[in-house]
Amino acid sequence: IMNVFIKSFNRPYYLERCIQSVLQNVVDDKLSIIVLDDGTNPKYLGKIRDKYPNVIIKLSPFYNEKASKIEKFISDGITIKEMEIPTQFWLSNIMECEDKYFLLLEDDFWLTETIDVKSTLELLQKNDICMLKLFYFGNSKIISGTIKELSIDINEIQPKLPIKNQFLFEKIIIENSFRVGSLLSKMNILNDSIVKYYTIYHVAGAIFSKEYYSHLWKDFIGVVDENKQLIKAVNFFNLKKARYAVFKNDVVNTSFSSSATNMFSDIKFDPFVYNHILNEAWFNDELNAMSGYPKDINSGNIADILENKKEGLASVSEWNKWVSRFQNQYQEIGFEINNE
């Protein structure tokens, strides 16, 4: 059985796309889809439940508080301050499943290719793989190391990390405590080195073993600290002599034109306003969640919806500026973006 967990927050139009893509592409008679939601408006979740009655939706301990804050922002303009992240809610639900492996997606991820669960899980079990990446978007830095073919679709990654020792990794690369990190960078020894550690770490968009995922997340309550998780990933790599794999070709795509919360101070664009507009358009059947699939939702459709609403904090021009800035962040560290 494949348990597919989807972390969801306030973007039901992408959540439906994610669910649809799983149903279309995961070959498994006992497929189980569990949505772990953290604040999506109840009426939107109601529509998801009506359309997909076999999908299980679980609400985080912060659900009511977050849904209320989003509603008050939309109705009264009350600023949404930093909110707790339900890390232990994710972990506890994932650890409840009996199977060794599970697939974890964000709501703005969608599968684009078929995954045969039986053959894939047999391969992971046989080779004791702790994580199978579903994408790398052309960024060779996050699959850094020796590549070994495991099957026609999947390669093993034998990581080549700049520093394997956990103590030295933490002190030199993460903390720079010995004040040698900057010197090594000037010598081009550690340039972009932090990105290479994502070879042994993934937030979502992968098939994980429960042992690996628990090791990374068990001590985090209400926050996500990727530096500390990278340290835990290095620890697991050394402790377990862990093995990692990646699909030869990406089987997942994601949006680089939307975010749940990301803002830039010099761009007059608010993702909460933007998502409210698209959420309502989706709810009223004015936005097809599968528009543009397997690429991102058609940008022309989104622009038309935004233009009709004429909201100051979600204008087409400011959205385009935001998208350009957002995408540049990923392109600068080696990701290829081609979603049109």
URLIN-V145095 format. One record per pair of residues at least 24 apart in sequence whose C-alpha atoms are under 8 Angstrom apart, sorted by sequence separation. I is the first residue (numbers start at 1). J is the second residue. If there is no record, write none. Layout:
I:J + I:J
This chain:
34:58 + 36:60 + 38:62 + 39:63 + 62:86 + 212:236 + 278:302 + 281:305 + 38:63 + 39:64 + 61:86 + 2:28 + 37:63 + 39:65 + 41:67 + 60:86 + 1:28 + 4:31 + 6:33 + 8:35 + 39:66 + 40:67 + 123:150 + 278:305 + 1:29 + 2:30 + 3:31 + 4:32 + 5:33 + 6:34 + 7:35 + 8:36 + 9:37 + 10:38 + 12:40 + 38:66 + 39:67 + 61:89 + 162:190 + 277:305 + 1:30 + 2:31 + 3:32 + 4:33 + 5:34 + 6:35 + 7:36 + 8:37 + 9:38 + 10:39 + 11:40 + 38:67 + 60:89 + 201:230 + 277:306 + 1:31 + 2:32 + 3:33 + 4:34 + 5:35 + 6:36 + 7:37 + 8:38 + 9:39 + 10:40 + 41:71 + 1:32 + 3:34 + 5:36 + 7:38 + 9:40 + 10:41 + 162:193 + 8:40 + 12:44 + 16:48 + 198:230 + 201:233 + 274:306 + 277:309 + 12:45 + 197:230 + 200:233 + 162:196 + 200:234 + 161:196 + 12:48 + 161:197 + 200:237 + 273:311 + 274:313 + 159:199 + 273:313 + 274:314 + 159:200 + 253:294 + 255:296 + 273:314 + 299:340 + 157:199 + 253:295 + 254:296 + 298:340 + 253:296 + 269:312 + 270:313 + 271:314 + 296:339 + 200:244 + 268:312 + 269:313 + 270:314 + 295:339 + 296:340 + 268:313 + 269:314 + 295:340 + 268:314 + 269:315 + 205:252 + 38:86 + 269:318 + 268:318 + 269:319 + 267:318 + 144:196 + 142:195 + 143:196 + 174:227 + 269:322 + 36:90 + 141:195 + 142:196 + 267:321 + 141:196 + 142:197 + 143:198 + 144:199 + 267:322 + 142:198 + 143:199 + 141:198 + 142:199 + 141:199 + 264:322 + 170:231 + 169:231 + 166:231 + 258:323 + 257:323 + 256:323 + 166:234 + 133:202 + 165:234 + 166:235 + 257:326 + 135:205 + 164:234 + 256:326 + 257:327 + 134:205 + 135:206 + 256:327 + 133:205 + 134:206 + 133:206 + 134:207 + 165:238 + 132:206 + 133:207 + 164:238 + 131:206 + 132:207 + 131:207 + 132:208 + 131:208 + 130:208 + 131:209 + 130:209 + 129:209 + 130:211 + 131:212 + 256:337 + 130:212 + 7:90 + 256:339 + 255:339 + 158:243 + 25:111 + 157:243 + 158:244 + 25:112 + 27:114 + 156:243 + 157:244 + 22:110 + 25:113 + 26:114 + 27:115 + 28:116 + 156:244 + 157:245 + 5:94 + 18:107 + 21:110 + 22:111 + 25:114 + 26:115 + 27:116 + 28:117 + 156:245 + 157:246 + 18:108 + 21:111 + 24:114 + 25:115 + 26:116 + 27:117 + 28:118 + 155:245 + 156:246 + 17:108 + 18:109 + 19:110 + 21:112 + 26:117 + 154:245 + 155:246 + 15:107 + 18:110 + 154:246 + 155:247 + 14:107 + 15:108 + 17:110 + 18:111 + 154:247 + 155:248 + 3:97 + 14:108 + 153:247 + 154:248 + 12:107 + 14:109 + 153:248 + 11:107 + 109:205 + 153:249 + 5:102 + 7:104 + 11:108 + 1:99 + 3:101 + 4:102 + 5:103 + 6:104 + 7:105 + 8:106 + 9:107 + 106:204 + 2:101 + 3:102 + 4:103 + 5:104 + 6:105 + 7:106 + 8:107 + 105:204 + 106:205 + 2:102 + 3:103 + 4:104 + 5:105 + 6:106 + 7:107 + 104:204 + 105:205 + 2:103 + 4:105 + 6:107 + 104:205 + 105:206 + 103:205 + 104:206 + 103:206 + 104:207 + 143:246 + 103:207 + 104:208 + 102:207 + 103:208 + 101:207 + 102:208 + 101:208 + 102:209 + 101:209 + 102:210 + 100:209 + 101:210 + 100:210 + 100:211 + 135:246 + 130:242 + 131:243 + 132:244 + 133:245 + 134:246 + 135:247 + 129:242 + 130:243 + 131:244 + 132:245 + 133:246 + 134:247 + 137:250 + 129:243 + 130:244 + 131:245 + 132:246 + 133:247 + 135:249 + 136:250 + 2:117 + 95:210 + 128:243 + 129:244 + 132:247 + 135:250 + 1:117 + 94:210 + 127:243 + 129:245 + 134:250 + 135:251 + 134:251 + 135:252 + 134:252 + 135:253 + 95:214 + 91:213 + 91:214 + 91:217 + 91:218 + 88:217 + 87:217 + 88:218 + 88:220 + 87:220 + 88:221 + 87:221 + 88:222 + 86:221 + 87:222 + 85:221 + 86:222 + 87:223 + 115:251 + 85:222 + 86:223 + 87:224 + 113:250 + 114:251 + 84:222 + 85:223 + 113:251 + 195:333 + 84:223 + 85:224 + 112:251 + 113:252 + 111:251 + 112:252 + 111:252 + 112:253 + 192:333 + 110:252 + 111:253 + 109:252 + 110:253 + 109:253 + 110:254 + 109:254 + 108:254 + 109:255 + 108:255 + 112:294 + 141:334 + 139:333 + 140:334 + 139:334 + 138:334 + 139:335 + 138:335 + 139:336 + 74:272 + 137:335 + 138:336 + 74:273 + 136:335 + 137:336 + 137:337 + 70:272 + 74:276 + 44:279 + 47:283 + 44:283 + 11:260 + 10:260 + 9:260 + 11:275 + 10:275 + 13:278 + 13:279 + 12:279 + 11:279 + 13:282 + 12:282 + 17:289 + 16:289 + 17:290 + 13:287 + 13:288 + 14:289 + 13:289
